[in-house]
Amino acid sequence: MTQMHEYDVDGEHFVVLDFSDRKVVKGKNYNSLFRKTDGFFARWGARSEDDPPFSPIGPEILDIEISVNGCPNGCRFCYKNNKATAPTNMSLDTFKRILAAMPKALTQIAFGITGVQTNPDFIPMMRHCRNQGIIPNFTLSGIDLTDAIAKECASLIGAVAVSAYQSDKTVCYDTVKKFTDLGIKQTNIHLMVSKETLPFVYEVLEDRQKDARLANMNAIVFLGLKPKGRARGEFHPISTDEYAKLIDYCFEHKLMIGFDSCSAPKFEMAVKASDMTDERKQSLIECSESCESSLFSAYINVNGQYCHCSFAEGEGQQIMLPVQDDFLKSVWYHPEVMAFRKKLIDNSVAGCRRCQIFPEINP
């Protein structure tokens, strides 16, 4: 059954059509199509070649933190400083209230969890997402994953990312196989890329080509280092040249890769410096999404507060806003959010937006 929702935002009328297999947003200067079956997403303006500077009808994807601490991993570079101490969890009621405040154009939720068993409402939250026409995704290490939980998650998620750690990559690889065996085609590996972890990154790339457990996975996703939490002072970003060599290696070995939006400037510079054709360069750059904080994505912490992104939380004077009944009015068009959005757009270089929170990671 198709659901239709209509919004009048800043003088423009929008229609959101929610089908069982896709979600469509129609407006004069912003349109989008999200396919729920495989995660395909496209946006355009008045013409197909137009690239809207932001989503006027709220975030396309929501990054929501549902647990702090209670972490079974203890990563040396955790930017959240999560520990194994008693957790703080978001309740199911709070989660439902936040979702009810969001415009129906929202397509996906990326859950921020410390362990899949840390928040007892994790599975019910994902079920609620599905009931609302929103696709849930999450990242895990696999250390506390059981066969029963994996099977239940596989019936709800669109994609899953498994973090690979040098301390025991076997946990990651076994978890990848568990989800691909359950039919999750969008099973990825997350790798934090830094000077200190770069040898391990190449090790995992070699394993991707040899280890049978990884045969049916989708992509290896590179996460750029931010000097925050336990990573501050202990881990350091790689240079633009090192990043270019990494990308060249992946292209040379025909490896499926992805990267977070924080890494987009380095990726685009690597592509432009390569010897591939101009047509190929352009197609790759068009697939690159640079910083989308408060433009196309939103972050909400375990206490139900909005910040531009999870890395911005607690940094300097970054805004923290409580999510009220109408997200568009209380948050998306808040003067400070609009000011951050303008700054992010105005400081782009050749159409590629740079991090405004940690300028030291920009090339």
C-alpha positions in Angstrom: 0.0 0.0 0.0 1.4 3.4 -1.0 1.4 6.2 1.5 1.5 9.9 0.5 2.7 12.7 2.6 2.7 16.4 1.7 4.8 19.2 3.1 5.0 23.0 2.5 8.6 24.0 3.4 10.0 27.5 2.8 7.5 28.3 0.1 7.9 25.0 -1.7 5.5 22.1 -1.9 6.8 18.5 -1.6 5.1 15.2 -2.0 6.6 12.0 -0.4 5.4 8.7 -1.9 6.3 5.7 0.2 6.0 2.4 -1.8 6.8 -1.0 -0.5 10.0 -1.1 -2.6 11.0 2.6 -2.9 10.5 6.1 -1.6 10.1 9.1 -3.9 10.2 12.8 -3.1 8.8 15.3 -5.6 9.4 19.0 -5.4 10.3 21.9 -7.7 14.0 22.2 -6.9 14.6 18.9 -4.9 13.6 15.4 -6.0 14.9 12.0 -4.8 14.5 8.3 -5.4 15.5 5.7 -2.9 15.2 2.0 -3.7 14.6 0.0 -0.5 15.6 -3.3 -2.2 19.3 -2.5 -2.8 20.0 1.0 -1.4 20.2 2.8 -4.7 19.7 6.5 -4.2 19.6 9.5 -6.5 18.7 13.2 -6.1 18.2 16.0 -8.6 16.8 19.5 -8.9 14.4 21.1 -11.4 16.4 19.2 -14.1 18.1 15.8 -13.9 21.5 17.4 -14.2 20.9 19.8 -11.3 22.6 19.0 -7.9 20.6 20.4 -5.0 22.9 22.0 -2.3 20.9 20.5 0.5 17.7 18.7 1.3 15.0 21.2 2.1 12.7 18.5 3.4 15.1 17.2 6.1 17.8 14.5 6.3 17.9 11.7 3.8 19.7 9.5 6.3 19.8 9.7 10.1 22.7 8.6 12.3 21.3 7.9 15.7 23.2 6.8 18.7 21.3 4.3 20.9 24.0 3.2 23.4 27.0 4.7 25.1 29.5 2.5 27.0 28.6 -1.2 27.6 31.1 -1.8 24.8 32.6 -5.3 24.3 35.3 -4.0 21.9 37.5 -1.4 23.7 39.0 0.0 20.4 42.3 1.9 20.9 41.0 4.6 18.5 37.4 4.9 19.7 36.4 8.5 19.1 33.6 8.2 21.6 35.8 6.9 24.4 33.3 4.1 24.9 34.2 1.6 27.7 32.9 -1.7 29.1 31.2 0.1 32.0 27.4 0.2 32.5 25.7 1.5 29.4 23.5 4.4 28.8 20.8 3.3 26.4 18.2 5.2 24.4 14.7 3.8 25.2 12.3 2.5 22.6 9.8 5.2 23.5 12.4 8.0 22.9 13.4 6.4 19.6 9.8 6.3 18.4 9.3 9.9 19.5 12.3 11.0 17.5 11.2 9.1 14.4 7.7 10.6 14.7 9.3 14.1 14.6 11.2 13.4 11.4 9.8 14.2 7.9 8.7 11.1 6.0 11.4 11.7 3.4 13.9 10.0 5.7 15.1 6.8 3.9 17.6 5.1 6.2 18.9 5.0 9.8 22.5 4.2 10.7 22.4 2.9 14.2 25.3 3.8 16.6 25.6 0.9 19.0 28.5 -0.3 21.1 27.5 -4.0 21.1 24.5 -5.7 19.4 23.4 -6.9 22.9 24.0 -3.6 24.7 20.7 -2.0 24.1 17.8 -4.5 24.7 15.6 -2.4 22.4 17.9 -2.6 19.4 15.8 -5.3 17.5 12.5 -3.6 18.3 13.9 -0.3 17.1 14.8 -1.9 13.8 11.3 -3.4 13.5 9.8 0.0 14.1 12.0 1.4 11.3 10.7 -1.1 8.9 7.1 -0.4 10.0 7.7 3.2 9.2 9.1 2.6 5.7 12.7 3.3 6.8 15.6 0.9 6.2 17.9 0.2 9.3 21.6 -0.4 8.9 24.4 -0.7 11.5 28.0 -1.4 12.2 29.3 -4.1 14.6 32.5 -5.9 15.4 30.8 -9.3 15.7 32.3 -10.1 19.1 28.9 -10.4 20.8 26.9 -11.6 17.8 25.0 -14.9 18.2 23.5 -17.0 15.4 20.0 -16.1 16.6 20.7 -12.4 16.7 22.3 -12.5 13.2 19.3 -14.2 11.7 16.9 -11.7 13.3 19.0 -8.7 12.1 19.3 -10.2 8.6 15.5 -10.1 8.3 15.4 -6.4 9.0 18.5 -4.6 7.7 19.4 -3.3 4.3 23.2 -3.3 4.9 25.7 -4.1 7.6 29.3 -3.1 8.1 31.7 -5.2 10.1 34.7 -3.5 11.7 38.0 -5.2 11.2 40.6 -5.0 14.1 44.2 -6.0 14.0 43.8 -7.6 17.4 41.6 -10.4 15.9 40.5 -10.1 12.3 39.0 -13.6 12.4 36.0 -12.3 14.4 35.4 -9.8 11.5 35.8 -12.4 8.7 33.6 -15.0 10.5 30.9 -12.3 11.0 31.1 -11.3 7.3 30.5 -14.9 6.3 27.6 -15.2 8.7 25.8 -12.3 7.1 26.6 -13.2 3.5 25.4 -16.7 4.2 22.1 -15.2 5.4 21.7 -13.4 2.1 22.8 -9.9 3.0 24.4 -8.7 -0.2 25.3 -5.3 1.2 27.8 -6.7 3.8 30.8 -4.5 4.1 34.0 -4.2 6.1 34.9 -1.0 7.8 38.6 -0.1 8.2 39.9 3.0 10.0 42.7 4.4 7.9 45.7 6.1 9.6 49.5 6.0 9.5 49.5 3.5 12.3 46.9 1.2 10.8 47.9 1.4 7.1 49.9 -1.9 7.0 46.8 -3.7 8.4 44.6 -2.0 5.8 46.7 -3.5 3.1 46.6 -6.8 4.9 42.8 -6.9 4.8 42.8 -5.9 1.2 45.0 -8.9 0.4 42.8 -11.1 2.5 39.8 -9.9 0.5 41.3 -11.5 -2.5 42.2 -14.8 -0.9 40.0 -15.6 2.1 37.0 -17.6 1.2 35.0 -16.1 4.0 35.0 -12.8 2.2 34.1 -14.1 -1.2 30.5 -12.9 -1.2 30.9 -9.6 0.6 30.2 -6.2 -1.0 32.9 -3.6 -0.3 35.7 -2.5 2.0 34.9 0.9 3.3 37.7 3.3 4.4 37.0 5.5 7.4 39.1 8.6 7.8 40.7 9.3 11.1 39.5 12.2 13.2 41.7 13.4 16.1 39.1 12.8 18.8 38.6 10.5 21.8 41.2 7.8 22.3 42.6 8.4 18.8 43.8 11.9 19.7 47.6 12.0 19.7 47.9 8.3 19.2 46.8 7.9 15.6 47.5 10.2 12.6 45.9 10.8 9.2 47.7 9.5 6.1 48.9 12.0 3.5 47.2 12.7 0.3 49.9 10.7 -1.6 49.5 7.7 0.7 45.7 7.8 0.1 46.2 8.0 -3.6 48.5 4.9 -3.5 45.8 3.1 -1.5 43.1 3.9 -4.1 45.4 3.0 -7.0 46.0 -0.4 -5.3 42.3 -1.0 -5.1 41.6 0.0 -8.7 44.6 -2.1 -9.9 43.2 -5.2 -8.1 39.6 -4.5 -9.0 38.5 -4.3 -5.4 35.1 -2.9 -4.5 35.6 0.0 -2.1 33.8 2.8 -0.4 34.7 5.6 1.9 33.1 8.0 4.4 32.2 11.5 3.4 35.1 12.8 5.5 37.5 11.1 3.1 35.9 12.4 -0.1 38.4 15.3 -0.6 41.4 12.9 -0.6 39.5 10.4 -2.8 38.7 13.1 -5.4 42.3 14.3 -5.4 43.5 10.8 -5.9 41.1 10.2 -8.8 42.1 13.5 -10.5 45.8 12.7 -10.2 45.4 9.2 -11.7 46.0 8.3 -15.4 42.4 7.1 -16.1 40.3 8.8 -18.7 38.6 12.1 -18.0 35.2 10.3 -18.5 36.1 7.7 -15.9 37.4 10.4 -13.5 34.1 12.3 -13.8 32.0 9.2 -13.2 33.9 8.4 -10.0 33.8 11.9 -8.7 30.0 12.0 -9.3 29.8 8.9 -7.0 31.7 10.7 -4.3 29.6 12.4 -1.5 31.7 14.9 0.5 30.6 16.2 3.9 26.8 16.0 4.2 26.4 17.1 7.8 23.2 19.2 8.2 22.8 19.1 4.4 21.6 15.6 3.7 22.3 13.8 7.0 21.6 14.4 10.7 23.1 13.0 13.9 21.1 12.5 17.2 22.9 11.3 20.3 21.7 8.9 23.0 20.1 11.7 24.9 17.9 12.8 21.9 20.0 15.8 21.1 20.9 16.9 17.5 24.4 17.8 16.4 25.8 18.3 12.9 27.6 14.9 13.0 28.8 12.5 15.6 32.3 13.8 15.4 31.1 17.4 16.1 29.5 16.5 19.4 31.5 18.0 22.3 33.8 19.9 20.0 34.1 23.6 20.9 30.9 25.5 20.7 29.1 23.1 18.4 25.3 23.3 18.8 23.3 20.7 20.6 19.6 20.9 20.1 16.8 18.8 21.7 14.6 17.1 19.1 11.1 18.4 19.5 7.8 17.4 17.8 8.6 19.1 14.4 12.2 18.4 13.4 12.1 20.8 10.4 11.1 23.7 12.6 13.0 22.9 15.8 16.2 21.7 14.1 16.6 21.7 10.4 15.8 25.4 10.0 17.3 26.5 13.3 19.4 29.7 12.6 22.6 28.0 13.9 22.1 24.9 11.7 21.4 27.1 8.7 24.6 29.1 9.4 26.7 25.9 9.6 25.1 24.7 6.4 26.0 27.9 4.6 29.5 27.8 5.9 30.0 24.2 4.7 28.7 25.0 1.2 30.6 28.3 0.9 33.9 26.7 1.8 33.7 23.9 -0.7 36.6 23.5 -3.2 35.7 22.6 -6.8 32.3 21.4 -5.5 33.9 19.2 -2.7 33.0 20.2 0.8 35.7 20.3 3.5 35.4 19.4 7.2 34.6 22.5 9.3 35.2 20.7 12.6 38.6 19.2 12.0 40.3 21.2 9.3 43.5 19.3 9.9 42.1 16.3 8.1 41.5 18.2 4.9 44.1 17.9 2.1 
